[in-house]
Amino acid sequence: MPYRRFLFFSSLASLVRGVGNVLLGCFAGAAVTELLHSVGLIAVAGFIASAAVVLAVVRLRRRRRSAVRARSTVVASGGPARSSVLDQTLMVTPSQEG
């Protein structure tokens, strides 16, 4: 990407993000002040704590799933497919059927 094009879009994004953050702070600050007066500090703290617990549980579950997937990754050797011992013991051939 040419530097002038990069500089233009980078400057534009910085301007939009800066103005957006200031406006968000202004409106969110007023909303939080109103929320604290109507609901109370303890209720807001409880909500934040419960949201943090839910977020932590979701992250732990995702981390455990990705760890299980990483350990169970099968690397293809290029040879014929091998069935497991359990598959071989459970396999019923037509001659074994009654």
C-alpha positions as CSV (number, residue, x, y, z in Angstrom):
1,M,0.0,0.0,0.0
2,P,1.4,3.4,-0.9
3,Y,2.4,5.5,2.1
4,R,0.1,8.4,1.2
5,R,-2.9,6.2,1.0
6,F,-1.9,4.6,4.4
7,L,-1.4,8.0,6.0
8,F,-4.8,9.2,4.8
9,F,-6.8,6.2,6.1
10,S,-4.7,6.1,9.3
11,S,-5.4,9.8,10.0
12,L,-9.1,9.4,9.2
13,A,-9.4,6.3,11.5
14,S,-7.6,8.2,14.3
15,L,-9.9,11.2,13.9
16,V,-13.1,9.0,13.9
17,R,-11.9,6.9,16.9
18,G,-10.8,10.0,18.9
19,V,-14.1,11.8,18.4
20,G,-16.1,8.6,19.0
21,N,-14.3,8.0,22.3
22,V,-14.9,11.5,23.5
23,L,-18.6,11.3,22.6
24,L,-19.0,7.8,24.1
25,G,-17.4,9.1,27.4
26,C,-19.7,12.1,27.5
27,F,-22.9,10.1,27.0
28,A,-21.8,7.0,28.9
29,G,-20.7,9.1,31.8
30,A,-24.1,10.8,32.1
31,A,-25.8,7.4,31.7
32,V,-23.7,5.8,34.4
33,T,-24.3,8.7,36.8
34,E,-28.1,8.3,36.2
35,L,-27.9,4.5,36.6
36,L,-26.0,4.8,39.9
37,H,-28.6,7.2,41.3
38,S,-31.5,5.0,40.3
39,V,-30.2,1.5,41.0
40,G,-27.5,1.9,43.5
41,L,-23.8,1.2,43.7
42,I,-24.1,-2.2,45.2
43,A,-26.4,-3.5,42.4
44,V,-24.1,-2.2,39.7
45,A,-21.1,-3.8,41.4
46,G,-23.0,-7.1,41.7
47,F,-23.8,-7.0,38.0
48,I,-20.2,-6.3,37.1
49,A,-19.0,-9.1,39.3
50,S,-21.5,-11.6,37.8
51,A,-20.6,-10.5,34.3
52,A,-16.9,-11.1,35.2
53,V,-17.6,-14.6,36.4
54,V,-19.6,-15.5,33.3
55,L,-16.8,-14.2,31.1
56,A,-14.2,-16.2,33.0
57,V,-16.2,-19.4,32.7
58,V,-16.7,-18.9,28.9
59,R,-12.9,-18.3,28.5
60,L,-12.0,-21.3,30.5
61,R,-14.3,-23.5,28.5
62,R,-12.9,-22.2,25.2
63,R,-9.3,-22.7,26.4
64,R,-10.1,-26.3,27.5
65,R,-11.8,-27.1,24.2
66,S,-8.8,-25.7,22.2
67,A,-6.4,-27.7,24.4
68,V,-8.3,-30.9,23.8
69,R,-8.4,-30.3,20.0
70,A,-4.7,-29.5,20.0
71,R,-3.8,-32.8,21.8
72,S,-6.1,-34.9,19.6
73,T,-4.8,-33.6,16.3
74,V,-4.1,-36.5,14.0
75,V,-1.1,-36.2,11.8
76,A,-1.5,-38.0,8.5
77,S,1.4,-40.4,7.8
78,G,0.4,-41.1,4.2
79,G,-0.1,-44.8,5.0
80,P,-3.3,-46.8,5.1
81,A,-5.9,-45.8,7.7
82,R,-5.7,-47.9,10.9
83,S,-8.7,-48.7,12.9
84,S,-8.5,-48.7,16.7
85,V,-8.6,-51.8,18.8
86,L,-12.1,-50.9,20.0
87,D,-13.3,-50.7,16.4
88,Q,-11.9,-54.1,15.6
89,T,-13.5,-55.8,18.6
90,L,-16.9,-54.2,17.9
91,M,-16.8,-55.0,14.2
92,V,-19.3,-57.7,13.2
93,T,-18.7,-59.5,9.9
94,P,-21.5,-61.2,8.0
95,S,-20.2,-64.6,9.0
96,Q,-20.5,-63.8,12.6
97,E,-24.2,-62.7,12.4
98,G,-26.6,-65.3,13.6
